[in-house]
Amino acid sequence: MKKLGLTLIAAMICFVAISQEKQDTSYWKKGGMISISFSQTSLTNWSGGGDNAISTNSQLNLFANYNKGKNSWENKLNLEYGLVKQGDEGVRKSIDKLEYFTKYGYKNGGHWFYTALFDFKTQFAKGYNYSSEEGVDDVKISNFLAPAYMNLSVGMDYKPSDVFSAYISPVTGKMTVVNDDDLSDKGAFGVDPGDKFRSEFGAYSKLSLNKDIMENVNLKSTLDLFTNYSESFGNIDVTWEVLLNMKINSFLTASVNTSLVYDDDVDYFNEDGINKGPRIQFKEIIGVGLAYKF
């Protein structure tokens, strides 16, 4: 795990160095967005029933992209965290994301690039499967670096414009880290019970879209597909994220964010602790709040 920590630190230092680069700035395109959104539901003598609720969600997105001659280098850092309190229940997290992505390409000709890609995904805090029965303990199902996913691959990237890219790699190493003793002992997220690391080798594809579909409305979508050569070849792990941002004025924004995930190695446990096997995971967040681009 020390090596993993050093790798993360090196990646963060690299990103900061990119953001602070003073030379050849004309070849760099850098920026980001910070946002915070709120929602509240307050009920008094409401005959239809329901619970009071309040939620907040904060987000920080940074990017630094380099283009010079045949060289192309993309870097992204996405951080997101949200909390919700409903009725008499305690404060719970609603969204939790820490992602780093870097992709280097060397132009082969036309719209094709020889490309190397690395990405890293995890979350900041513990996550629980909350029980609806009084006196029954909540079950911890995730933690920082439990899981953490890393992809390291080489392949070809097709980029006909700044709007769309299609990356295809027949040589990809996928690594899963479960740095939590309780989850590791259970064999969570596909690791063998007691192990904290699992490696896979397979084929990987990443499709990316970033387009202004109308004035002040931006659509971003990424689709990640992976299949393991040695185990269950043909079973495809899917991660599909869609973000629709609508700018109301200089600071007010509205957004719709959806995530669909399917991983054949991740089992779903209901609140009674019964294993239901792998399931499609889906999340949707709709928010209105303040945002600042730079």
Secondary structure, DSSP 8 states (H G I E B T S, - for coil): -HHHHHHHHHHHHHHHHHHT--SSGGGEEEEEEEEEEEEEE--SS-TT----EEEEEEEEEEEEEEEETTEEEEEEEEEEEEEEEETTS--EEEEEEEEEEEEEEEEEETTEEEEEEEEEEE-SS-EEE--SSTT---EEEEBTTBTEEEEEEEEEEE-SSSSEEEEEEEEEEEEEE---HHHHHTTGGG--TT--EEEEEEEEEEEEEEEEEETTEEEEEEEEEEEESSSSTT-EEEEEEEEEEEE-SSSEEEEEEEEEEE-TT-EEE-TT--EEEE--EEEEEEEEEEEEE-
